[in-house]
Amino acid sequence: MLAFDDVLAARDRVAETARHTPLDYSHTFSSMTGADVHLKLELFQRTGSFKIRGATNRIATLSEGEREAGVVTASAGNHAQGVALAATRIGVDSTIVMPERAPVSKVQATESYGGNVVLHGRDYDAAAQKAHEIERESGRTYVHAFDDEMVMAGQGTIGLEIYEDLPGVDTVVVPIGGGGLISGIATALKGQDDDVRVIGVQADGASSVAESLKKGHRIERDSVQTIADGIATRTIGDRTFEVIEERVDEVVTVTDPEIAVALTTLLERSKTLAEGAGAVPLAALLEGKFDYEDDETIVPTLCGGNIDLNTLTNVIMRGLVETGRYCKIRTVLEDRPGSLEELVEVLSAAQVNVYGIEHDRTSRDIAMNDAEVELDLETRGPDHVAELLDRLEDAGFEVEVLV
């Protein structure tokens, strides 16, 4: 099993490539939660993710023959960039298999770091099968995204930094996809202070760990569905499961709407952009997914910031919906002059801003002398939405809330 000494050895190997990322006290999230919250800003790491640490440590341990043959790996995006950059820095050829729906930004970034990208399959697991085929056919060394002690040890250097910068830390919250990050961090922290609590967080739509822990063996989901693509794996590794069982104190899950709220809150209040997987630890804290004491020192590990701009747009809108900052309604008006003005007057009185209006007289679900209207509205929170709906009802409008 991964040992503390492995993490210590990894620190020297990754020092020239990986940055010591900031640990930033957050007044905002401390006030919101009652805890003493410090954000580990690993999203400021080279390539925008922690993955460069594990990839660098693994590739640094290759033999001369393995370096000449090159490496191959599978990744949803962040590990791809880490392997490509780490390999290019020491002159090793790399082939990276990514899911067909991998974010365009991550594909382009991987290619810019010198990786040869192959798109294959619907998710990480399908891409991994293809990568192993290439491994067998070409003789390349497979650099696993998480189930490798040297990769885990490299990721564990984050734990060394957290403890060095904040020796009084009580709880560290870490996302779980395949388990490499939390295995390394838990090993690093427990190796220095066994009382430090390590909380793992998965997305509901990719939650294999909690059930695996209950059953005492790894289980595999048939599919995964989450906006946190960086942790969208059907199962965890054999080696990582062993470490998680022994060194992780608790595993919780968060929903996609909760991730969206955390991401948009982080962006708006801390001016910090995280990807879905990076926002997962903060989501668990904000939603009270685990117990903690007042003023407990908690470090959410924001592990990456590589989010596709199209995805970001959707996530921000979902975050606004969940916090009552945006809503979409439908109503039916009598098709006569002035009826739309009457509706708009109610909206104006409620101080609601109108993003857009769609007016449809042709719907088969309404009478011939009616018109269906859909409105996109900017609101100020759940109470404001409730007030608006009450005003519309009092004015005689039958309203359906669409989002």
LOSE-385298 format. One record per residue: residue in one letter; x, y, z of N, C-alpha, C in turn. Coordinates in steps of 0.05 Angstrom, whole numbers, padded with zeros to 5 digits, always signed. Layout:
BEGIN
AXYZXYZXYZ ...
***
This chain:
BEGIN
M+00017-00024+00000+00000+00000+00000+00017+00025+00000 L+00007+00046-00012+00021+00072-00013+00030+00080+00016 A+00055+00088+00018+00066+00096+00044+00072+00126+00045 F+00074+00136+00069+00081+00165+00073+00108+00171+00061 D+00127+00153+00063+00154+00157+00051+00152+00161+00021 D+00133+00147+00008+00129+00150-00021+00122+00179-00028 V+00105+00191-00011+00097+00219-00016+00120+00238-00012 L+00136+00233+00009+00159+00249+00014+00179+00248-00009 A+00183+00224-00020+00201+00221-00043+00190+00236-00067 A+00164+00235-00071+00151+00248-00094+00155+00278-00093 R+00157+00290-00069+00159+00319-00067+00184+00329-00082 D+00206+00315-00079+00230+00324-00093+00228+00321-00123 R+00214+00300-00133+00212+00295-00161+00194+00316-00175 V+00173+00325-00161+00154+00343-00174+00160+00372-00170 A+00180+00378-00153+00185+00406-00144+00191+00425-00167 E+00206+00416-00188+00213+00434-00210+00190+00438-00229 T+00170+00420-00229+00148+00422-00249+00123+00433-00236 A+00116+00423-00213+00091+00432-00200+00095+00456-00181 R+00076+00474-00180+00077+00497-00163+00067+00489-00135 H+00078+00503-00115+00066+00502-00088+00043+00522-00088 T+00018+00512-00089-00005+00529-00094-00014+00542-00068 P-00028+00565-00070-00036+00580-00046-00057+00566-00029 L-00056+00572-00003-00077+00564+00016-00089+00590+00026 D-00113+00596+00018-00124+00623+00022-00147+00623+00041 Y-00144+00639+00063-00167+00641+00082-00190+00655+00068 S-00214+00644+00072-00238+00656+00060-00256+00667+00081 H-00257+00694+00083-00276+00707+00102-00305+00701+00094 T-00310+00701+00068-00337+00696+00057-00347+00669+00066 F-00333+00648+00061-00343+00621+00066-00341+00614+00096 S-00323+00627+00110-00322+00624+00139-00348+00636+00152 S-00356+00659+00142-00380+00672+00152-00405+00656+00145 M-00405+00644+00121-00428+00629+00112-00432+00603+00127 T-00410+00591+00136-00411+00564+00148-00406+00564+00178 G-00394+00584+00189-00386+00584+00217-00360+00570+00223 A-00348+00559+00202-00322+00546+00204-00299+00565+00197 D-00275+00556+00202-00251+00572+00194-00241+00560+00168 V-00250+00571+00145-00247+00559+00119-00223+00571+00104 H-00206+00553+00096-00182+00560+00079-00184+00544+00053 L-00183+00557+00031-00186+00544+00005-00158+00537-00006 K-00154+00511-00012-00130+00502-00025-00134+00506-00055 L-00120+00527-00066-00125+00536-00093-00107+00520-00113 E-00112+00494-00114-00097+00478-00133-00105+00483-00162 L-00127+00498-00166-00135+00506-00193-00116+00526-00205 F-00097+00537-00189-00076+00554-00199-00051+00538-00207 Q-00053+00512-00205-00031+00495-00212-00025+00497-00242 R-00001+00490-00251+00005+00488-00279-00014+00468-00292 T-00024+00474-00315-00044+00459-00330-00072+00463-00317 G-00074+00479-00296-00100+00484-00283-00111+00462-00266 S-00094+00442-00259-00103+00419-00244-00081+00405-00229 F-00088+00391-00208-00069+00376-00192-00055+00353-00207 K-00066+00345-00229-00057+00321-00243-00028+00322-00252 I-00017+00345-00255+00011+00348-00264+00029+00335-00243 R+00021+00335-00217+00038+00324-00196+00042+00294-00200 G+00020+00280-00201+00021+00251-00204+00034+00242-00230 A+00028+00256-00251+00039+00249-00277+00070+00253-00277 T+00078+00275-00266+00107+00281-00264+00122+00260-00248 N+00110+00252-00225+00124+00233-00208+00125+00206-00221 R+00104+00198-00235+00104+00171-00248+00124+00171-00271 I+00124+00191-00288+00142+00191-00311+00171+00194-00303 A+00176+00207-00281+00203+00210-00271+00215+00183-00262 T+00198+00163-00256+00208+00137-00247+00210+00117-00270 L+00205+00125-00295+00208+00107-00318+00237+00099-00322 S+00241+00074-00331+00268+00066-00339+00275+00078-00366 E+00300+00076-00374+00308+00088-00400+00293+00075-00423 G+00290+00049-00422+00275+00035-00443+00246+00043-00445 E+00234+00047-00422+00206+00056-00421+00203+00084-00432 R+00223+00101-00427+00222+00128-00438+00223+00128-00468 E+00240+00111-00478+00243+00109-00508+00218+00099-00521 A+00203+00080-00508+00179+00069-00520+00155+00088-00518 G+00157+00107-00499+00135+00127-00497+00114+00118-00477 V+00094+00135-00472+00073+00129-00453+00046+00132-00466 V+00026+00120-00454-00002+00123-00463-00019+00124-00438 T-00041+00139-00440-00059+00141-00418-00087+00147-00428 A-00106+00145-00409-00134+00154-00415-00142+00175-00394 S-00158+00194-00403-00165+00216-00385-00189+00231-00395 A-00205+00242-00376-00226+00260-00384-00216+00287-00390 G-00191+00293-00384-00180+00319-00391-00157+00329-00375 N-00159+00328-00348-00138+00340-00332-00113+00322-00330 H-00117+00296-00326-00094+00278-00327-00081+00278-00354 A-00097+00281-00375-00086+00283-00402-00066+00305-00404 Q-00073+00329-00394-00055+00352-00396-00030+00348-00379 G-00034+00336-00355-00011+00331-00338+00009+00312-00351 V-00001+00290-00362+00017+00270-00375+00031+00283-00399 A+00016+00297-00415+00027+00309-00439+00050+00328-00432 L+00046+00346-00412+00066+00365-00405+00090+00351-00392 A+00085+00333-00373+00106+00319-00359+00123+00303-00378 A+00111+00290-00397+00125+00274-00417+00142+00292-00435 T+00130+00313-00445+00144+00331-00463+00168+00344-00450 R+00166+00350-00425+00188+00363-00411+00213+00346-00410 I+00210+00320-00411+00234+00303-00410+00238+00287-00436 G+00224+00296-00457+00228+00284-00484+00216+00257-00488 V+00194+00251-00475+00180+00225-00478+00155+00229-00495 D+00151+00212-00514+00127+00214-00532+00102+00204-00516 S+00080+00219-00519+00056+00211-00505+00032+00209-00523 T+00015+00188-00519-00010+00185-00532-00032+00186-00511 I-00052+00203-00515-00073+00207-00495-00100+00200-00507 V-00114+00181-00495-00141+00174-00504-00161+00189-00486 M-00179+00204-00499-00199+00219-00484-00227+00212-00494 P-00247+00214-00476-00275+00208-00485-00283+00227-00508 E-00300+00217-00525-00308+00233-00548-00321+00259-00540 R-00334+00260-00517-00347+00284-00507-00330+00300-00488 A-00304+00295-00488-00286+00311-00471-00288+00341-00479 P-00287+00359-00459-00289+00387-00466-00268+00395-00486 V-00276+00411-00506-00258+00420-00527-00234+00434-00516 S-00238+00450-00495-00216+00465-00483-00194+00446-00473 K-00202+00423-00461-00183+00405-00450-00168+00389-00472 V-00183+00383-00493-00170+00369-00516-00149+00388-00528 Q-00156+00412-00533-00137+00431-00545-00113+00436-00527 A-00118+00439-00501-00096+00443-00483-00077+00419-00482 T-00088+00395-00483-00071+00371-00483-00053+00370-00508 E-00065+00377-00531-00049+00378-00555-00027+00399-00554 S-00034+00422-00541-00014+00444-00540+00009+00436-00522 Y+00005+00418-00504+00027+00408-00486+00044+00386-00499 G+00036+00379-00524+00052+00359-00538+00041+00331-00539 G+00017+00327-00529+00005+00300-00529-00009+00294-00555 N-00008+00269-00564-00022+00259-00587-00050+00249-00578 V-00071+00264-00584-00098+00258-00573-00113+00239-00591 V-00125+00218-00579-00143+00200-00593-00170+00202-00578 L-00191+00208-00592-00218+00210-00580-00232+00183-00584 H-00242+00172-00561-00255+00146-00563-00273+00142-00540 G-00298+00132-00545-00316+00123-00524-00332+00145-00512 R-00352+00137-00495-00371+00157-00484-00362+00167-00457 D-00343+00153-00443-00334+00162-00417-00305+00153-00412 Y-00295+00159-00388-00267+00152-00382-00262+00122-00385 D-00281+00106-00375-00276+00077-00375-00273+00066-00403 A-00289+00076-00422-00286+00067-00450-00260+00076-00462 A-00252+00101-00455-00226+00111-00464-00203+00094-00453 A-00206+00086-00428-00185+00070-00416-00181+00043-00430 Q-00203+00031-00439-00201+00005-00453-00185+00009-00479 K-00191+00031-00493-00176+00037-00518-00147+00042-00512 A-00141+00056-00491-00113+00062-00484-00097+00036-00478 H-00110+00017-00465-00097-00008-00459-00092-00024-00484 E-00109-00021-00504-00104-00034-00530-00079-00023-00542 I-00077+00004-00542-00053+00017-00552-00028+00008-00537 E-00031+00005-00511-00008-00004-00494+00002-00031-00503 R-00017-00050-00507-00009-00077-00516+00003-00077-00543 E-00008-00061-00561+00001-00061-00589+00028-00047-00593 S+00033-00026-00577+00056-00009-00582+00079-00012-00562 G+00074-00026-00540+00095-00029-00519+00099-00004-00502 R+00081+00015-00504+00083+00039-00488+00076+00033-00459 T+00085+00049-00440+00078+00046-00412+00052+00061-00407 Y+00034+00047-00394+00008+00059-00387+00011+00075-00361 V+00004+00101-00362+00005+00118-00339-00023+00121-00329 H-00030+00106-00308-00058+00106-00299-00065+00133-00287 A-00090+00141-00290-00098+00167-00280-00100+00167-00249 F-00103+00144-00237-00106+00144-00207-00096+00119-00194 D-00099+00095-00206-00093+00070-00192-00064+00062-00195 D-00046+00079-00186-00017+00074-00188-00004+00089-00164 E+00013+00074-00150+00024+00085-00125+00040+00111-00131 M+00055+00111-00153+00071+00135-00159+00054+00159-00166 V+00032+00154-00180+00013+00175-00186+00000+00185-00160 M-00009+00167-00143-00021+00174-00118-00002+00190-00100 A+00024+00181-00100+00044+00195-00084+00048+00224-00094 G+00048+00227-00120+00051+00254-00131+00028+00272-00122 Q+00003+00262-00124-00020+00278-00115-00018+00284-00085 G-00006+00266-00070-00004+00269-00041+00013+00293-00033 T+00029+00304-00051+00045+00327-00044+00028+00351-00038 I+00003+00351-00047-00017+00372-00038-00021+00371-00008 G-00023+00346+00002-00027+00343+00031-00003+00353+00047 L+00021+00349+00036+00045+00360+00049+00044+00390+00051 E+00035+00403+00028+00034+00432+00028+00013+00443+00047 I-00010+00429+00048-00032+00438+00066-00022+00438+00095 Y-00009+00416+00103+00000+00414+00130+00023+00433+00136 E+00040+00438+00117+00062+00457+00120+00052+00485+00124 D+00031+00492+00108+00021+00520+00110+00001+00524+00133 L-00012+00502+00142-00033+00504+00162-00031+00480+00181 P-00011+00479+00199-00008+00456+00216-00032+00450+00234 G-00048+00471+00239-00071+00467+00257-00096+00458+00242 V-00094+00449+00218-00118+00440+00203-00132+00417+00217 D-00159+00419+00217-00175+00398+00229-00186+00379+00208 T-00196+00390+00186-00210+00373+00166-00202+00382+00138 V-00196+00363+00121-00191+00369+00093-00212+00354+00076 V-00224+00369+00057-00246+00358+00041-00236+00355+00012 V-00239+00331+00001-00225+00324-00024-00245+00311-00043 P-00246+00318-00068-00263+00304-00087-00253+00276-00093 I-00271+00258-00101-00263+00231-00108-00275+00224-00136 G-00257+00217-00154-00265+00205-00179-00255+00177-00179 G-00230+00172-00187-00218+00146-00185-00205+00141-00159 G-00200+00162-00143-00190+00159-00116-00160+00165-00113 G-00146+00172-00134-00117+00178-00132-00111+00202-00115 L-00126+00223-00119-00121+00248-00104-00125+00244-00074 I-00148+00233-00067-00154+00231-00038-00136+00210-00025 S-00128+00189-00040-00109+00170-00029-00083+00183-00022 G-00073+00199-00040-00047+00212-00035-00049+00233-00013 I-00070+00249-00013-00073+00270+00008-00077+00257+00035 A-00094+00237+00037-00099+00223+00062-00073+00211+00073 T-00057+00199+00056-00032+00187+00064-00013+00208+00075 A-00012+00231+00061+00006+00252+00069-00002+00264+00096 L-00028+00268+00100-00038+00281+00124-00037+00262+00148 K-00046+00237+00144-00046+00218+00166-00017+00211+00174 G+00001+00213+00155+00029+00208+00161+00041+00229+00179 Q+00029+00252+00181+00039+00274+00198+00022+00278+00223 D-00004+00273+00221-00022+00277+00244-00047+00260+00239 D-00049+00238+00253-00071+00219+00249-00098+00231+00257 D-00098+00253+00271-00123+00266+00280-00135+00284+00258 V-00120+00290+00237-00132+00306+00216-00153+00289+00202 R-00177+00300+00199-00199+00286+00187-00199+00290+00157 V-00203+00269+00142-00204+00271+00112-00232+00262+00103 I-00246+00281+00090-00273+00276+00080-00272+00274+00049 G-00282+00253+00038-00284+00250+00009-00311+00257-00001 V-00312+00269-00025-00338+00278-00037-00340+00268-00066 Q-00362+00255-00072-00368+00247-00100-00394+00261-00109 A-00397+00263-00135-00422+00272-00147-00442+00249-00146 D-00467+00256-00141-00488+00235-00139-00489+00218-00164 G-00484+00230-00187-00486+00215-00212-00461+00198-00219 A-00442+00198-00200-00418+00181-00204-00408+00171-00177 S-00427+00162-00161-00421+00155-00133-00417+00126-00129 S-00393+00116-00134-00387+00088-00130-00375+00082-00103 V-00362+00102-00091-00346+00096-00067-00363+00090-00042 A-00383+00106-00037-00399+00101-00013-00411+00072-00012 E-00422+00064-00035-00433+00037-00036-00411+00016-00035 S-00388+00021-00047-00365+00003-00045-00357-00001-00016 L-00356+00021-00001-00348+00019+00027-00368+00003+00043 K-00394+00006+00037-00414-00009+00051-00412-00039+00046 K-00406-00046+00021-00405-00074+00013-00378-00087+00019 G-00358-00070+00023-00332-00081+00029-00316-00089+00005 H-00326-00082-00019-00311-00087-00044-00320-00067-00064 R-00303-00064-00085-00309-00044-00106-00334-00052-00121 I-00351-00032-00126-00374-00036-00144-00370-00017-00168 E-00382-00024-00191-00380-00008-00215-00408+00000-00224 R-00411+00026-00229-00437+00036-00239-00439+00030-00269 D-00463+00027-00278-00467+00022-00307-00461+00046-00324 S-00466+00070-00312-00461+00095-00326-00456+00117-00306 V-00447+00140-00315-00443+00163-00298-00456+00187-00312 Q-00466+00206-00296-00478+00230-00307-00475+00252-00287 T-00457+00271-00293-00452+00294-00275-00438+00316-00290 I-00443+00341-00281-00428+00363-00293-00399+00364-00284 A-00393+00348-00263-00365+00346-00254-00350+00325-00270 D-00343+00332-00295-00332+00312-00313-00305+00301-00303 G-00291+00317-00287-00265+00309-00277-00266+00286-00257 I-00289+00280-00246-00292+00257-00227-00313+00238-00237 A-00319+00238-00263-00340+00222-00275-00329+00194-00282 T-00324+00178-00262-00314+00150-00267-00335+00131-00256 R-00336+00107-00269-00356+00087-00260-00348+00073-00234 T-00322+00072-00229-00312+00058-00205-00285+00071-00197 I-00276+00062-00174-00249+00071-00165-00230+00048-00169 G-00204+00053-00164-00184+00033-00168-00181+00013-00145 D-00169-00009-00151-00163-00029-00130-00145-00017-00108 R-00123-00005-00117-00104+00007-00098-00116+00030-00083 T-00130+00048-00097-00142+00071-00083-00164+00063-00064 F-00179+00042-00070-00200+00033-00052-00188+00023-00026 E-00165+00010-00028-00152+00000-00004-00143+00023+00014 V-00132+00044+00002-00123+00067+00018-00147+00082+00030 I-00168+00085+00014-00192+00099+00023-00205+00085+00047 E-00207+00059+00045-00218+00043+00068-00203+00048+00093 E-00176+00050+00092-00160+00053+00115-00156+00081+00126 R-00155+00101+00107-00146+00128+00115-00167+00150+00111 V-00189+00145+00098-00209+00166+00094-00231+00163+00115 D-00238+00185+00129-00256+00183+00151-00286+00181+00143 E-00293+00194+00121-00321+00195+00113-00323+00202+00083 V-00344+00191+00070-00349+00197+00042-00378+00206+00039 V-00382+00230+00027-00409+00241+00023-00413+00246-00007 T-00437+00253-00015-00443+00260-00043-00458+00286-00044 V-00456+00299-00068-00470+00324-00073-00483+00321-00101 T-00505+00336-00104-00520+00336-00129-00508+00356-00149 D-00515+00353-00174-00506+00373-00194-00516+00401-00188 P-00542+00405-00180-00550+00432-00173-00533+00443-00150 E-00526+00427-00130-00510+00436-00108-00481+00444-00118 I-00471+00429-00137-00445+00435-00148-00447+00462-00163 A-00469+00466-00178-00472+00490-00193-00474+00515-00175 V-00488+00512-00153-00490+00534-00134-00462+00541-00122 A-00447+00520-00115-00420+00525-00103-00402+00538-00124 L-00403+00529-00148-00386+00540-00169-00393+00570-00174 T-00419+00576-00176-00427+00604-00181-00421+00622-00157 T-00425+00611-00133-00419+00626-00109-00389+00632-00107 L-00373+00612-00113-00344+00615-00112-00336+00637-00133 L-00348+00636-00156-00341+00655-00177-00350+00683-00169 E-00374+00686-00158-00384+00712-00152-00372+00724-00127 R-00368+00708-00106-00359+00719-00081-00329+00719-00078 S-00315+00699-00089-00286+00697-00086-00271+00704-00112 K-00286+00709-00133-00274+00716-00159-00255+00693-00168 T-00263+00668-00163-00246+00645-00168-00262+00626-00185 L-00251+00617-00208-00265+00599-00226-00255+00571-00222 A-00273+00553-00214-00267+00525-00211-00283+00509-00232 E-00274+00486-00239-00290+00467-00255-00308+00452-00235 G-00326+00436-00247-00346+00422-00230-00332+00405-00208 A-00312+00389-00216-00299+00372-00196-00284+00389-00176 G-00275+00412-00183-00261+00430-00165-00279+00442-00144 A-00305+00446-00151-00324+00458-00133-00338+00438-00115 V-00334+00413-00119-00348+00392-00104-00342+00393-00074 P-00317+00397-00065-00312+00399-00036-00326+00423-00023 L-00327+00445-00037-00340+00469-00026-00370+00464-00025 A-00381+00450-00045-00410+00444-00045-00417+00427-00021 A-00400+00408-00014-00406+00391+00009-00406+00407+00035 L-00387+00426+00037-00386+00443+00061-00410+00462+00062 L-00417+00476+00040-00439+00495+00040-00466+00481+00045 E-00469+00456+00036-00494+00442+00039-00495+00426+00065 G-00475+00428+00081-00475+00414+00107-00476+00384+00104 K-00461+00373+00086-00461+00344+00081-00446+00328+00102 F-00430+00342+00118-00416+00328+00140-00417+00347+00164 D-00414+00335+00188-00415+00350+00213-00388+00363+00219 Y-00389+00386+00231-00365+00399+00240-00371+00418+00263 E-00351+00425+00278-00354+00443+00301-00351+00472+00292 D-00363+00490+00308-00359+00519+00303-00329+00525+00304 D-00320+00542+00285-00292+00550+00283-00273+00527+00277 E-00283+00504+00269-00265+00482+00260-00250+00491+00235 T-00225+00486+00234-00208+00494+00211-00212+00473+00188 I-00224+00482+00167-00231+00464+00145-00218+00474+00119 V-00207+00455+00104-00194+00461+00078-00208+00446+00056 P-00226+00460+00040-00236+00447+00015-00214+00449-00006 T-00208+00426-00018-00187+00425-00039-00200+00430-00066 L-00195+00454-00077-00206+00462-00103-00186+00452-00124 C-00191+00428-00134-00170+00413-00148-00165+00421-00177 G-00184+00436-00189-00180+00443-00217-00198+00465-00227 G-00189+00479-00248-00204+00502-00258-00208+00500-00288 N-00206+00476-00300-00208+00474-00329-00237+00468-00337 I-00253+00488-00339-00281+00484-00346-00286+00495-00374 D-00300+00480-00390-00308+00488-00417-00327+00512-00415 L-00323+00532-00432-00339+00556-00431-00369+00550-00436 N-00375+00532-00454-00403+00525-00458-00415+00512-00433 T-00400+00495-00420-00409+00483-00395-00412+00504-00374 L-00393+00523-00372-00394+00544-00352-00420+00560-00355 T-00427+00566-00380-00452+00581-00384-00476+00567-00373 N-00478+00541-00379-00500+00525-00369-00500+00523-00338 V-00476+00519-00327-00474+00516-00298-00482+00543-00284 I-00473+00565-00295-00480+00591-00283-00511+00595-00283 M-00523+00588-00306-00552+00591-00307-00566+00573-00287 R-00556+00548-00284-00568+00530-00265-00564+00540-00237 G-00540+00551-00231-00536+00563-00205-00554+00586-00199 L-00559+00603-00219-00578+00625-00215-00606+00615-00210 V-00614+00594-00224-00641+00583-00220-00643+00572-00191 E-00623+00557-00183-00624+00544-00156-00624+00565-00134 T-00613+00588-00138-00612+00609-00118-00634+00630-00121 G-00652+00625-00140-00675+00644-00144-00667+00669-00157 R-00645+00669-00172-00636+00693-00186-00646+00694-00215 Y-00658+00673-00224-00668+00671-00252-00691+00652-00252 C-00712+00659-00266-00734+00640-00269-00747+00644-00296 K-00761+00623-00305-00774+00623-00331-00803+00615-00326 I-00822+00632-00334-00850+00626-00329-00866+00626-00356 R-00889+00612-00354-00907+00612-00377-00935+00619-00368 T-00949+00635-00384-00977+00641-00378-00992+00644-00404 V-01019+00645-00403-01036+00649-00427-01051+00675-00424 L-01049+00691-00445-01063+00717-00445-01085+00717-00466 E-01105+00733-00460-01126+00738-00481-01113+00754-00503 D-01117+00745-00528-01103+00757-00551-01118+00783-00559 R-01112+00804-00544-01125+00830-00549-01105+00852-00542 P-01108+00876-00553-01089+00898-00547-01090+00904-00517 G-01066+00907-00505-01064+00915-00477-01060+00892-00458 S-01065+00867-00466-01062+00845-00447-01033+00840-00439 L-01015+00842-00458-00987+00839-00451-00977+00862-00433 E-00988+00886-00438-00981+00909-00422-00989+00905-00393 E-01012+00893-00388-01022+00888-00361-01003+00868-00347 L-00993+00848-00361-00974+00829-00349-00948+00843-00342 V-00938+00860-00360-00913+00874-00356-00915+00893-00333 E-00938+00905-00329-00942+00924-00307-00939+00909-00280 V-00948+00884-00278-00945+00869-00253-00915+00863-00249 L-00902+00855-00271-00873+00850-00268-00858+00875-00260 S-00865+00898-00271-00852+00923-00264-00856+00930-00235 A-00881+00926-00225-00888+00932-00198-00872+00915-00178 A-00866+00890-00187-00850+00872-00170-00820+00876-00174 Q-00813+00895-00190-00785+00902-00195-00769+00878-00206 V-00782+00865-00225-00769+00842-00239-00759+00851-00266 N-00734+00843-00273-00723+00850-00298-00729+00828-00319 V-00737+00836-00342-00745+00817-00363-00721+00813-00382 Y-00711+00788-00383-00690+00781-00402-00701+00777-00430 G-00724+00764-00432-00735+00758-00458-00764+00750-00456 I-00779+00754-00478-00807+00746-00480-00811+00731-00506 E-00825+00708-00505-00833+00693-00529-00864+00692-00530 H-00875+00701-00552-00904+00705-00555-00913+00685-00577 D-00932+00667-00570-00940+00646-00589-00970+00644-00590 R-00981+00649-00614-01010+00647-00618-01018+00620-00630 T-00998+00603-00638-01004+00580-00654-01004+00554-00638 S-01000+00555-00612-00999+00530-00596-01026+00517-00597 R-01027+00490-00600-01052+00475-00600-01064+00472-00572 D-01048+00479-00551-01058+00476-00524-01074+00500-00514 I-01078+00520-00530-01092+00544-00521-01116+00549-00540 A-01134+00565-00531-01157+00573-00547-01149+00590-00570 M-01166+00592-00591-01160+00606-00615-01156+00636-00610 N-01169+00647-00589-01167+00675-00584-01148+00682-00560 D-01130+00663-00555-01110+00667-00534-01082+00667-00546 A-01063+00675-00529-01035+00675-00537-01018+00664-00513 E-01000+00646-00519-00982+00635-00498-00957+00653-00496 V-00949+00659-00472-00926+00677-00468-00907+00663-00449 E-00881+00662-00457-00860+00652-00439-00841+00675-00434 L-00833+00678-00408-00816+00701-00401-00792+00691-00385 D-00768+00701-00393-00744+00696-00378-00739+00720-00360 L-00737+00715-00333-00737+00737-00314-00713+00736-00296 E-00702+00760-00290-00681+00763-00270-00694+00770-00243 T-00689+00754-00223-00701+00758-00197-00679+00760-00176 R-00687+00766-00150-00667+00771-00130-00665+00749-00109 G-00679+00727-00113-00677+00705-00093-00704+00692-00091 P-00705+00670-00075-00730+00654-00073-00753+00670-00062 D-00748+00688-00043-00770+00704-00032-00781+00723-00053 H-00764+00734-00070-00773+00752-00091-00790+00737-00112 V-00781+00712-00118-00797+00696-00137-00824+00690-00125 A-00825+00683-00100-00851+00677-00087-00869+00702-00087 E-00857+00725-00082-00873+00750-00083-00884+00755-00110 L-00867+00751-00131-00876+00755-00158-00900+00736-00165 L-00898+00711-00158-00919+00692-00164-00945+00700-00150 D-00943+00710-00125-00967+00719-00111-00979+00743-00125 R-00963+00761-00134-00974+00785-00148-00988+00777-00174 L-00976+00758-00188-00988+00749-00213-01015+00735-00208 E-01015+00719-00187-01040+00705-00181-01062+00725-00172 D-01055+00744-00156-01074+00765-00147-01085+00780-00171 A-01068+00783-00192-01077+00799-00216-01093+00781-00235 G-01097+00756-00228-01113+00738-00245-01098+00722-00266 F-01072+00722-00265-01056+00706-00284-01051+00678-00273 E-01055+00658-00290-01048+00630-00283-01020+00625-00294 V-01001+00620-00277-00973+00619-00284-00962+00591-00279 E-00946+00581-00298-00931+00557-00294-00901+00564-00293 V-00887+00555-00272-00859+00560-00270-00844+00538-00285 L-00829+00546-00305-00814+00526-00322-00787+00519-00310 V-00772+00539-00301-00747+00534-00286-00744+00556-00264 
***
